[in-house]
């Protein structure tokens, strides 16, 4: 029994990169759990009509352990409105150096919107053209191929937090959001509070950067709870929350390839930040990234992808 628990824990930790992409995971060891997980992934799978990136000489071969990238979009979906991607995170995964680089792009970043022919805030790409336009715009901005996407319904994100029994984070800023007070120190969050915690930015002197740091902390806390052995007993609720609130062009077989070939990379997650200067243009706030800063980030991610 003890040996089996260690085996389960090893599988769960090894699936760290899948967790980072899908946010949570269950131990796929019994047939019923395996089937539930597969059904959830099939529900989440949403292929998109998008040509292979011109920045790729050949398609990514996950069985051959090619480095790859994922665009994670946190979207506030509203009735009658496609919404905007207020959370934009790019993951570059390299199994050779056993690492994942996680870049948060501030939503107000000013850049060319590919396919629209305008220069605007980067999060408007989703409002104009959904996932394909977001992928193309981020790809152009970073000058790297964007291979896969994960879209998370942020309003439904609270279901994911509740499914793993809530999360615990370390808060370094005393603030109040949506009528909830978040003191400095250890804070226990249910789904509703986690959503408020991750959305606040106006009271934070770091603005979007502080907001992004809290979002990453929530994601990592969900991963921690989702990989605990106690979560194995709650797999049906966890997988149900995944299926309802996440869309991705990753297939079940691709996720299994990632679990098999990239597991060590998930144990080394490195944060990448991009510096920008807040500026008003025509009475609209934008974040401007200098050419030198953009080049620095592009070079770091290209190296990570072996480009």
C-alpha positions, -999 to +999 in steps of 0.1 A: +000+000+000+028+024+009+046+015-023+014+022-043+010+056-027+046+065-036+039+054-071+008+076-073+027+105-059+055+101-084+030+101-113+013+132-099+045+151-095+057+139-129+026+154-145+035+188-133+038+203-168+003+190-177-010+205-145+006+238-153-013+238-186-046+223-174-043+237-139-051+205-120-048+167-124-059+134-110-040+101-106-048+081-137-043+047-122-076+029-121-098+024-151-126+046-138-102+075-131-085+071-165-118+070-183-131+101-164-099+120-172-101+110-209-137+121-211-128+155-196-100+161-220-122+151-250-148+177-237-121+203-234-106+196-268-115+225-292-094+224-324-090+258-342-088+267-378-052+280-379-023+272-402+010+259-389+032+288-377+056+301-403+081+303-374+081+265-374+102+246-400+083+214-391+055+205-367+063+199-330+068+161-324+060+155-287+071+118-289+105+131-299+106+156-270+106+188-291+104+220-271+070+236-274+050+266-264+015+271-250-006+303-248-028+304-217-058+328-219-079+337-189-111+350-204-141+367-187-170+354-208-201+376-208-236+370-222-237+384-257-200+394-256-170+373-265-151+390-237-114+398-235-084+378-224-074+397-192-049+370-184-022+362-210+005+337-201+030+321-224+046+288-214+078+276-232+087+240-223+121+224-229+126+188-218+163+189-226+171+215-200+142+203-179+125+236-174+094+257-181+096+294-186+064+312-177+059+347-192+029+369-182+021+396-208+002+426-192-032+430-209-026+467-217+006+460-237+004+480-269+012+459-300+000+451-336-032+431-337-025+405-364-054+400-387-071+433-377-045+457-391-045+479-360-023+487-331-041+482-298-040+466-264-029+430-267-059+416-249-082+431-275-070+405-300-093+380-284-123+403-286-116+409-323-108+374-334-109+349-306-082+324-299-067+323-334-061+361-335-047+360-300-023+333-309-012+351-340-008+384-322+012+369-293+033+350-318+041+382-337+048+401-305+073+376-291+086+364-325+083+327-315+058+300-327+028+295-305+020+258-308-010+252-284-035+271-265-054+267-232-085+289-226-098+292-191-132+307-182-121+329-153-156+331-138-157+293-137-121+292-124-137+293-089-151+259-096-116+245-101-105+260-068-135+246-050-130+212-067-095+209-050-109+220-017-097+256-017-061+269-018-036+286+006-014+314-005+011+339+010-002+374+006+023+403+007-001+432+003-030+442+025-060+450+003-098+447-001-114+435-033-151+428-040-159+435-004-134+408+009-104+418+030-071+400+023-046+406+051-008+401+048+003+366+055-011+332+050-046+333+034-070+305+028-092+310-002-123+293-016-132+297-053-150+331-050-122+346-029-095+332-051-111+349-081-112+383-063-077+378-050-064+372-086-083+401-101-072+430-080-048+455-095-059+491-087-047+490-051-014+474-060+015+498-066+028+472-091-004+474-111-007+446-136+026+430-125+012+425-090-020+411-104-001+387-126+021+376-096-011+367-076-026+349-106+006+327-108+005+321-071-031+309-074-023+286-103+006+271-084-015+267-053-042+249-074-015+226-088-002+218-053-037+209-041-046+191-073-015+169-070-021+159-034-031+123-028-063+134-010-075+148-044-076+113-058-109+107-039-124+138-055-114+132-091-149+133-106-155+168-093-121+180-104-124+166-139-160+179-142-147+214-134-120+210-160-144+200-187-167+229-181-142+257-178-112+248-201-108+246-238-076+235-256-064+222-289-043+196-271-056+161-276-057+133-250-028+115-268-007+147-268-013+153-231-002+117-224+029+123-245+036+154-224+031+135-192+055+108-205+082+129-221+082+163-203+075+154-167+109+166-153+104+201-168+074+207-146+096+206-115+115+237-127+092+266-134+110+299-141+092+332-141+099+357-169+088+393-167+087+419-194+092+455-184+070+482-199+062+519-194+027+531-188+017+558-212-015+577-222-022+578-259-054+596-271-066+594-235-062+556-234-037+538-211-012+515-228+019+496-216+048+503-240+077+478-243+110+492-256+126+475-286+156+465-264+133+449-238+113+431-264+144+417-280+157+405-246+125+385-239+124+372-274+160+359-272+153+342-239+122+324-252+139+315-285+168+299-266+143+280-244+126+266-276+160+258-292+153+282-321 
